[in-house]
């Protein structure tokens, strides 16, 4: 009893599903991680600047996240 060509083809397709699925999931995971880390910064409120480095900051921040200077109350 030999193995037919159709059975070999089906076996090869299933053999490649696991590595291809792993690669796809890895790429999607890296893309999600890059978006989560890169887009996590709090947007600064307009009109408030650090007295030292003059970058935009939020009013609720006690220290400048860029230079570490204590913000005026």
Backbone bond lengths (Angstrom), bond angles and torsions (degrees), N, CA, C in turn:
res aa  C-N    CA-C-N  psi(-1)  N-CA   C-N-CA  omega(-1)  CA-C   N-CA-C  phi
1 X - - - 1.454 - - 1.524 109.49 -
2 X 1.267 115.05 112.22 1.449 120.04 179.22 1.524 111.38 -93.84
3 X 1.293 114.95 165.90 1.462 121.33 178.55 1.528 107.57 -92.06
4 X 1.293 116.55 132.00 1.464 120.10 -178.61 1.528 110.64 -76.63
5 X 1.305 114.60 162.94 1.457 120.81 179.25 1.525 111.13 -64.12
6 X 1.319 117.34 -34.65 1.465 121.61 179.08 1.524 110.57 -64.21
7 X 1.327 116.90 -41.52 1.463 120.43 178.67 1.526 111.12 -66.35
8 X 1.315 117.21 -37.91 1.470 120.09 177.39 1.526 110.98 -64.39
9 X 1.314 116.36 -42.57 1.458 120.73 179.55 1.521 111.17 -63.47
10 X 1.310 117.52 -44.99 1.470 121.28 178.19 1.528 110.35 -62.57
11 X 1.319 116.91 -41.12 1.476 120.79 177.86 1.513 112.26 -62.26
12 X 1.335 117.66 -41.06 1.459 120.75 179.69 1.524 111.57 -68.07
13 X 1.336 116.57 -37.04 1.467 119.75 177.92 1.520 110.07 -62.67
14 X 1.323 117.97 -47.78 1.462 120.99 179.80 1.523 112.03 -68.07
15 X 1.323 117.33 -29.49 1.457 120.88 178.81 1.530 110.50 -64.39
16 X 1.332 117.82 -34.95 1.456 121.81 -177.57 1.521 113.34 -89.00
17 X 1.312 119.58 -10.49 1.463 121.49 -179.11 1.530 112.35 -64.64
18 X 1.315 118.04 -40.47 1.471 120.40 -177.15 1.529 111.44 -67.55
19 X 1.332 121.19 -50.95 1.477 118.37 178.98 1.528 113.27 -64.30
20 X 1.323 117.47 -38.68 1.464 119.67 179.22 1.529 110.06 -66.84
21 X 1.337 116.99 -41.38 1.462 120.18 176.69 1.516 112.08 -61.80
22 X 1.339 116.84 -39.99 1.465 120.95 178.25 1.521 110.94 -63.70
23 X 1.329 116.96 -43.06 1.466 120.44 179.84 1.531 110.69 -64.77
24 X 1.324 116.99 -43.19 1.461 120.70 179.60 1.523 110.71 -62.57
25 X 1.324 117.28 -45.83 1.466 120.20 179.28 1.531 111.74 -64.72
26 X 1.323 117.68 -36.15 1.461 120.92 177.64 1.530 110.78 -65.16
27 X 1.321 117.03 -45.26 1.472 120.56 179.35 1.525 110.27 -63.11
28 X 1.327 117.21 -43.69 1.464 119.72 178.68 1.529 111.51 -64.36
29 X 1.319 117.47 -38.16 1.462 120.95 177.81 1.519 112.16 -64.92
30 X 1.314 117.19 -41.76 1.470 120.67 178.04 1.525 110.14 -66.01
31 X 1.322 117.67 -41.41 1.459 120.44 178.42 1.522 111.05 -62.64
32 X 1.328 117.05 -41.87 1.462 120.41 177.96 1.527 110.46 -63.82
33 X 1.326 117.06 -42.52 1.466 120.86 -179.53 1.518 111.72 -64.13
34 X 1.308 117.61 -41.71 1.466 120.97 179.01 1.522 110.29 -63.58
35 X 1.328 117.19 -42.65 1.469 119.92 178.90 1.526 111.28 -66.92
36 X 1.343 117.49 -38.62 1.461 120.87 -177.81 1.530 111.02 -68.97
37 X 1.315 117.42 -41.36 1.469 120.75 -178.40 1.528 110.41 -77.15
38 X 1.310 118.37 -42.27 1.464 121.48 -176.74 1.512 113.58 -71.90
39 X 1.323 118.58 -30.71 1.453 120.77 -176.40 1.508 113.47 -100.02
40 X 1.331 118.72 14.27 1.446 121.21 -174.76 1.513 115.97 -88.82
41 X 1.312 118.35 0.19 1.466 120.31 -177.32 1.528 110.33 -73.48
42 X 1.320 115.07 142.19 1.463 120.13 176.05 1.521 109.27 -76.14
43 X 1.306 118.16 127.93 1.460 118.89 178.05 1.524 110.81 -68.51
44 X 1.274 115.76 139.90 1.463 120.38 -178.18 1.523 110.29 -81.85
45 X 1.333 115.07 144.30 1.464 120.51 176.63 1.532 108.25 -74.53
46 X 1.300 118.15 137.93 1.470 119.56 -178.42 1.525 111.31 -68.68
47 X 1.329 115.64 144.81 1.454 120.82 174.35 1.520 115.35 94.78
48 X 1.319 119.66 -3.96 1.465 122.34 178.45 1.520 108.38 -115.80
49 X 1.320 115.83 124.17 1.455 120.48 -178.17 1.518 110.27 -126.88
50 X 1.328 115.77 153.06 1.470 121.92 175.28 1.522 108.57 -69.91
51 X 1.331 117.95 136.38 1.472 119.40 179.82 1.525 112.73 -69.31
52 X 1.329 118.13 -19.27 1.453 120.76 -177.54 1.531 112.70 -94.86
53 X 1.339 117.43 -55.84 1.468 120.09 -175.37 1.529 112.68 -100.35
54 X 1.332 117.17 -7.15 1.471 124.11 175.79 1.524 114.31 62.93
55 X 1.329 116.91 24.63 1.464 120.08 175.67 1.520 109.18 -90.62
56 X 1.328 116.67 154.73 1.454 122.03 -177.44 1.529 110.71 -66.37
57 X 1.331 116.55 135.84 1.461 122.70 179.09 1.526 109.85 -135.84
58 X 1.343 115.60 167.41 1.459 120.61 175.57 1.514 109.30 -92.94
59 X 1.331 116.01 154.24 1.462 120.03 -177.69 1.519 111.99 -67.93
60 X 1.331 118.17 -26.02 1.467 120.96 -177.78 1.530 113.03 -80.87
61 X 1.314 118.31 -9.37 1.461 120.97 -178.56 1.519 110.06 -76.17
62 X 1.348 116.29 134.11 1.466 121.17 178.89 1.528 111.24 -89.72
63 X 1.334 116.29 -26.49 1.466 121.98 178.10 1.525 108.54 -132.52
64 X 1.311 116.59 148.36 1.460 121.58 176.78 1.529 108.38 -69.25
65 X 1.352 118.58 127.15 1.458 119.91 -179.68 1.529 112.93 -73.38
66 X 1.323 117.82 -10.89 1.455 121.17 -176.80 1.529 112.04 -94.98
67 X 1.346 117.39 -41.85 1.463 119.35 -177.64 1.526 113.53 -120.55
68 X 1.333 118.23 -12.24 1.468 121.50 177.59 1.517 115.10 87.47
69 X 1.295 118.98 1.84 1.469 122.28 179.88 1.509 109.88 -66.67
70 X 1.339 116.61 138.62 1.463 121.00 176.85 1.522 109.21 -70.31
71 X 1.329 114.29 132.63 1.463 119.76 -177.56 1.522 109.79 -82.15
72 X 1.327 115.58 145.21 1.466 120.73 178.77 1.544 109.18 -69.11
73 X 1.314 115.68 144.83 1.481 120.15 -178.02 1.484 114.12 -75.31
